[in-house]
């Protein structure tokens, strides 16, 4: 059974745009991130990212995870495992 889901991008019917209001901004961020993480897109993009872009992407995601998730949430939600 697959552990990861990207259902939002498949069902979202709202506006995709940024700057109108917080709810639309949040939905747009989810939409873009799920589209960006698509396997076929990543196979193309990953080879085109510079070393600096790759490092910046990793650093940004890591910093956001550390800032907004506690250790148990990190293991359960990001790593998809139960902390031992």
C-alpha positions, 0 to 999 in steps of 0.5 A: 500500500502506498504511504504518500498521497497527493489527492488535493491536486486531483480534486481542487476546483478553486482558484490557483493564484497568490495574493488574493487571500490567505485561504487561496494562498494556502490552497495554491501552495498545496496545489503547486507543491503537489504538482511540483513533486510529480514523479515525471516532472521531478525526473526532468527537473532534478537533472536541470537544477544546479548544485546551489538550487538543489542545496537551497531546495533541500535547506528550505524544506529541512528548515520548514520541517524543523520549524513547524513539526515536532519530532513525533510529527516529523516521524509520523507525517514526513518519514511515514513511520512511528518513532520507536 
